[in-house]
């Protein structure tokens, strides 16, 4: 009896503990699988939502396509004229490219055959002008001119903080522009097509310069004397130029909160110019960018591609039987960053272009 009582007491103490333990395990299992099925359900719902959106988008594009069909029928006469104009434009483009190709083929020969006298810009053979720089840039500038302007070199020295000096040099020799990089001990010689195209022994460079200033918005506001030279004063907004025989003897430039003033302090003409003024310093690495490098290259194949519409016809054949979702997948495969609205617009445009072929 005593053993039975003891057994019942032990059973009474352990039974609740076992029950709570089993309840806890079941709760954890249920919670785990509830979370799992919730996630599965959510993923399934998202997939269904995406499919629904795709179907809605496809349906919307179909309706838009039908609407455009009716609009296209009404606009056919105007569209025919537009396409005729486009075809003429393409013919003009092909003709222009062919002429450009012929012109470019003889361009380098034309540059080489130019006479230095064709680049003459000034009514004197040579000159040296020294400038004082004030304002946001302080320092000096020297401009050398030789052979009437066939050769021009500008040397600028700018004073920086902590007594540092920055040097800049640009030369123009005929149709070649040379820039010097003193920090890296290098130079770049680059062909200047504009200088070549403007070169003309009969050109009045002073009038040409004035016409350019007028187009830029400048106008003459008076006359002043700089270093004994009578200058026309040109102004455009906060910018002012003092010109004498095509040379700027003074300039005032205001950009933002910065003001730069360049004033000639010495002007000499018909003087001997040192040859070194137009030479790249010894030991500097020179990179040359020639005339052929500056001109776009147009090949016979490029022109032929403009003449042929086979690729477009093949694309239009595909578009006629292609759903929007198929077209969209094709575009995104080529360029994943293509905006949605661009895909829709291009699809509808190509669909209408493909359809209109049958109306002709």
RAMOQUI-V435449 format. One line per field, one symbol per residue. ss: DSSP state (@ for helix, = for strand, . for the rest). A space follows every 50 residues. Layout:
# RAMOQUI-V435449
ss->???
This chain:
# RAMOQUI-V435449
ss->.@@@@@@@@@@@@@@@@@@@@@@@@@@@@@@@@@@@@@@@@@@@@@@@@@ @@@@@@@@@@@@@@@@@@@@@@@@@@@@@@@@@@@@@@@@@@@@@@@@@@ @@@@@.@@@@@@@..@@@@.......=========..=========@@@. =========.@@@.=========..======....======.@@@@@@.. ....@@@@@@@@@@@...========..========..======..==== =====..============.....@@@@......=====.@@@@.....@ @@@@@@@..@@@@@@@@@@@...@@@@@@@@@@@.....@@@@@@@@@@@ @@@@@@@@@.
